[in-house]
Amino acid sequence: MSDFKKLKVWRKGHALALNVHRVATRIRGSDKVSLRNQMLRAAMSIPTNIVEGTGQKSGMEFARFISISLNSTSELEYHLILARDFGAITISDFESLSSQAIEVRKMLYGLRNRVLVLPRTPRKQVPAS
């Protein structure tokens, strides 16, 4: 896989990162700076690792980057819970972003499973001379 932009999961992950950015930049207060930064980093990590994975030479390496993206969706989901419980984001924003993160995570699981079971092209046998 070389063109990450063709992957629906990348497009959804990118949209999620943009939506998290929109919400996170509205979080105010010096006591919430680290939460805001962690939300942004986790959200951006999701599509970024998909992009990095598409440049790998093997399915196993691609799957490793997909796993990193999966972990970032879980991290983001926790930061969203924390932001909701701190009152830093609205319930509506929490529900929307959390739903998007879960959807992306499901798609990533599917992609990783598909990448790991793709048949490998056997090397051509060179006839013995």
C-alpha positions, 0 to 999 in steps of 0.5 A: 500500500503506497497511497494512504489517501485511498484508505477510508480509515485514514480519511476517517482518522484525519477527520477525527484529528481535525474535529479533536483539534476544533474541540481541544483548542476551545479548552481553556485554563492552565490546569488543562494545558497538558490534557489538551496537548495529550488529546491533540497528540493522540488524535494526530497519532492515529492518521500519522501512523497509518501514513507511516505504515503504508510506506513499510515493505512488509505486511507485518510492519504495516500491521505494527503501525496499525497497532500503534494507531489502535493504541492511540484511539484508546488513549484518545478515548480516555482523554475524552472521558477525562475532558468530559469529567473535568467539564472541559468539553461538552457532553455533545462533543464527547459523544461525537468524538468518542463515537468517531474514535470507536468507529476508527478503532473498529476499522483499524482492527479490520485493516490489521486483520486483513493485512495479517492474513493477506496471502504472500506472493511466492518467490519464483523458483529458479530452475536448477542448471 
